[in-house]
Amino acid sequence: MRKAFSLPALFTLSVAFILCCSIVNFAQNREKFVISAKAGGINAITGQADVHGKGESEWQQLSITDDLDSGDRVRTANDGRVEILLNPGSYLRVGGDSEVELLNNALENLEVRLLRGTAIVEATGADGLELNINISTPHTKLAIVRQGLYRLNVIPNDTTELIVRKGRVILSDDSHTKVKGGNKVVFSATNVSVAKLTKEEKKVQENIDNWSKERAETLAKANRHINDRMINSAFATFRDWDPFSRSNGLWFFNSRAGCYTFLPFSYGWGSPYGNSYSTAIFSPYFGLGYPRGGSWPHPGNTTNNGSPGGYTHPTRPVTTTPTTPTTNPSGSFGTPMGRRERPIDPDTGARMPHKNLEPSRPN
């Protein structure tokens, strides 16, 4: 005898089906671009947030799958917070009751304009790496040039406050003043003042500060949970990139975490909050640096046929070195002579394991 479903049960099943389809569609859309070097991706949203596309007449609800183009604007309600990807490794986190415009999303000339409210920039970078993150407000323009933590507060028709907790910025005044960590700058229509942060100011932590720190921990954890199989799978179908064209790394979508995280080219990168990005593309065990996967050639392979193991950079070819690896009976690369010591994981204090350099096989 066939059983009839009640209306509440049918409604529940329908809602569950729609939610499942939405989750699948979200994962599929993001995983199409699992590797990216673009700025402007929306990486996290809490509360209410809207977007105003360039040339559009109305505001629309912001989605986690949106990618901002030059000229797009984002605003948040009092309870809203948004995380926007800048250059790989750096994030713009917008607080409540704020509005920001992405003036230019090109990495070589990246510029963001904070129109009102509060925003924090977490800029990740290696020691000595020159960044180029341009920030403007109604009162000033500046450039973030070092890894660090930066907070901006904009009161329209009044002032802009910049707090440099760590890092260095260059102001766009006549003398291109450099402001280092531990300082606060206040801009008005007619004046600029620089002063050391007081003990009380250093201790102040508002909701946006706490949220930014939590996001940094989440993203670093998402990086550490990227394994060889995920990297090999991503790069197996992604060929349109130049590994020497960027000085830092790429955005990598971790489907398990549901967000992009920073995947650096080499080991030794960390967030200014103290978290480590311990998963990198290239292995530190070889002089030239090796991909962690096994889909690119070892020194001496000069083919360029587009197949696995056939990449050669047109202006920086891979050449044979004394550290050419051998092959062991299992088919994986053996240990080359002169291998460097395994790096220390800052999170655990232990040496990182030797990653398998051949394509991962199913269990």
N, C-alpha and C positions, 0 to 999 in steps of 0.2 A: 504493500500500500504506500503510495507516494505521500510524503509529508509536505505540508504547505508552510512556507516561511511567513512569519508575521511581518508587518510593515516596519517595526523598529529594527528587526533583525536584518531586513533587506537594506534599510538605510545605513546601518552600521557597516555591512559588507561593502556597500557602495563607497562610503567614505574611506574605508581601508584601502579599497582598490585604487581610488583616486590618489591617495597619499603615496602608495607604492609606485604608481606611474610617475608621480611628480619627482620622487626621489631618484628613480631610474633615469628620467630625462635629465635631471640636474647633473647626475654623475656622468652621463654620456656627453652632455654639452661641455662640461669642464674637462673631461678626460680627452676630448679631441685636441685640446691645447694643453696637454699635461706638461709640456716644456714651453716656456715663454720668456722673452726678454723685454716685454712691453711694460710700460707704466700705465696706471689708470685702472687696473683691475680692482673690483670691489671684493675684499677678502673677508669681511665680517660686518654684521649689522646687528645692533640691539636697539629696541625701541623703534620709534617712528623716524623715517628718513625719506626724503624725496629727491628726485633728480630733474633738472631742467636742461634738456639737450640743446645744443647750439642750433638756433633757427627754429626751435619749437615755441609754441605759444603758451603752453601750460606746463605746470609741474606734474610729475607722475611719481608713483611710489617706487622707491629704489629697490632693486633686486640684488641678491647675492651673486647672480650670474652676470650682472652688468659690467661692461668695460667702458670706462669713460674715454671720450675723445677730447681733443683740444677744443676748449670753449664750453664744455659741459660744466654745470654747477650742481653742487649737492648741498642740501640744507637738512638740519636735524631739529626735531622737537626737543623739549626740555629733557625727555627721557632717552633721546636718541644718541647713538654713538656709531661711528663708521670707521672702518680701517681700509685705507686705499694703498695699493702697491705703488711704490715709486721706482727708482732704479733697483735692480735685484739686490736684496739685502736691506733695503730701507723702506720704512712704512710711515704713512701719514695717518694719525688717529685723531678724528674730529670729535670734539665733545658735544654736549647738549646745547641747544639753542645757538647753533653756529651755522655759518655758510662759507663754502669754499669753492673756488673755481680752478679747474685744471687749464691753465693758459696754454701750456705746451707739453705734450706727452712724449716728445722725442727725447731719448736718453741723453743725447749730446747737448740738449738745450732745455732740460726739464725745468718747468716753472709752475709754481702753485701760488694762488692768491687767496689769502684768508681775508674775507670781507668783514666778518664779525664773529665773535665768540672765541673759542679756545681750540687749539690743536697742538698735538705733540708729534715731533718727528723723531723716530728711532732710526738712526743711521748706522748701519753695520759696515765695517770696513777693516782691512788689514792695516797694520801700523804703517804710517807714511803714505797710504793711498789717498790720492786727491779725488774727492767727490765733487759733484757739480749739481747741487740741488738749490735752485733759485726759489726764494720765497719773497712774496711781496704782500703788502697790506695797504690800506688807504694812506698810511703815513710814511712808509719806508720800503726799501728793497734791500735784500741781503742774500748772501750765498753761503750755504753750508758746505764746508770743504774738508771736514774731518769726521770720522766716526764719533758718535756721541748722542746725547739726549738734549732735545731742544723743545721748549714750550713757548707758544705765542698766545697772548691774550689781546684781542682787539675790541676796543670800545669805539664804535663809529662816532665820528665828529669829535673825538676826544684824543685818545692815545693808543699806542701799541706798546705792549710790554713783552720783551724777549728775555727768557731765562735760559742761560746756557749752563746746564748741570755738568755736562762733559762735552768736550769737542772744541771746535773752533768755527767761527763765522767771520765773513768779511763784509763790512757794511759798504753800501754804495755811495758813501760820501766822497768828498774831494780827495781825502787822504787814504781812502780804502782801509779804514780802521779795522784791525783784527781784534776780535773779542774771544777770549779763551774761557774754558770751563770755570764755574764758580762766580760768574758775573751776571748782572742784570742790566739790561738796556731799556730805557724808556724813551719812546719817540713821540713827539707832538708835532703840530704843524710848523712850529718855529724853533724847536729845541731838541737836542739829543743828549742824554745823560747816561753815563756808565758808572756802575758802582758794584762793589763786592756784595755777594749774597750774605745776609746775616744768618746767624745760627737758626733763628726762628724760620726764616725763609727756606733754608735748606731742609727743614723738617716737615714743612707743610706738604701734605699729600691729600689731594682732592679725589673725587670719584674717577675722573679721567686719568689721573696719575696711577691709581690702583688698577684700573682696567687695562691701561697700556702695559703695565708690568705683567699682568696675568696673560695678556696676549703674547708678549715676548716669550714667556715660559712655554705657552702652548705651541708656538711656532718652532721653537728650538726642539721641543719634544717630537714634533712632527718630522723634523729633519732627521733626528736620531732613529726614527722608526722607518726610514727608507732603507730597503734592502737591495741587494744586487739584482734580484729578480725584477723588482719594480723598475730599476734603472735600465736594465737590459731590454725590458719590454717597451719602455718609452722610447729609447734610442733606436730600437729595431725598425720603427716606422717613421722616425723623424730624422731626416738627412739635411734639411735646408738650414744649416747653420754653420758658422765658422768658429771653432773652439778657441781661436786666438784673437777674435774680434772684440771680446769683452775682457776686462781686467779683473772681474770679480766672480761672476757666476750666472746662474739662471733661476727663474721661478720654476718650481716643480710642484705639480698638484698631487698631494697625498690624498687619495680617495678615502682612506680610512679616517683621516683627520677632517676631511671635508673642506680643505683650504689649501692655498698655495703656501709653500715654505721656501726658504732660501737654500739653494743647492750650490755651494761654492765650487770653484774649480780645484782648489787644493785645501789641505788641512790647515788648521791654525786659526780659523775664523770664530768670532764670538760676538754675542750681542753686548752692547754697552751696559745692559742690566746684569751681565755676568754669566749668561747661559752660553753654552757652546754649540756651534754647528759642526758636529763631529763627523757627519757623513758628507763626503766630497765626491766629485766626479772622477778626479785623477788620483791614482795611488801615489803615495809618497815614497815607494820603495825603489823607484828607478830615477836615474839622473834627469831624464827629460820629463818625467811625469807620465803615468800610464792611466788610461781609462780603467775604472774599477770593473767594468763589464768584461769584455773580451771581443767586442765587436769592432775594434779598431786595430790597426797593425802594430806589430812590435818593430823596433828599429831595423831598417834594411828593406822593408816592404815599400816599394815606390809605385805601386799600381794605384790607379784612381778610377776604378770601374763602378763605383757606387755600391758594391756589395760589401758585406761584413768583412772587415780586414783589408779594405781597399782604399782607405782615405789618405790623401797626401795634401798638405796645405800648399797652395800654389806659390806662396812666397816664403814659406818656412818649412821646407821638406824635412821629413823625419830621416835621420841619418844613423848609421851604425855607430855604436859607442862601445867602449870596453865592458859595459855592464849588460851586454846582450843576454837575455834570459835563456835558460835551457828549458827542455821539456821533460817532465817526469812521466813515468808509465801511465799515470792516470789521465794524461792529456792536458793538465793545467800547467801554467808557467811555473818553473822552479824558482829558487832563490838566486838572484844574481850576485856576483861578487861585489863587494863594497856596498851592500845594502845598508841603508841608514836605519838607525834604531826606530822601533815603532813609536809613534807619538803618544804622549800622555793625554788621556781624556780628562779635561778639567773637572768634569762632573763627578768622576769616581776616583781619580788619582791613579788609576791603573792604566797599563799600556793597552792601546787599542788592539783588537785582534787582527791577524793577517787576513784580509778579505780575499775571497776566492776570485781569481782573475779570469776565470772562464765563464761562459754563459751559464746561468743557473739552470739546473735541471729540476723537473717536477719531482716531488718526493714520491 
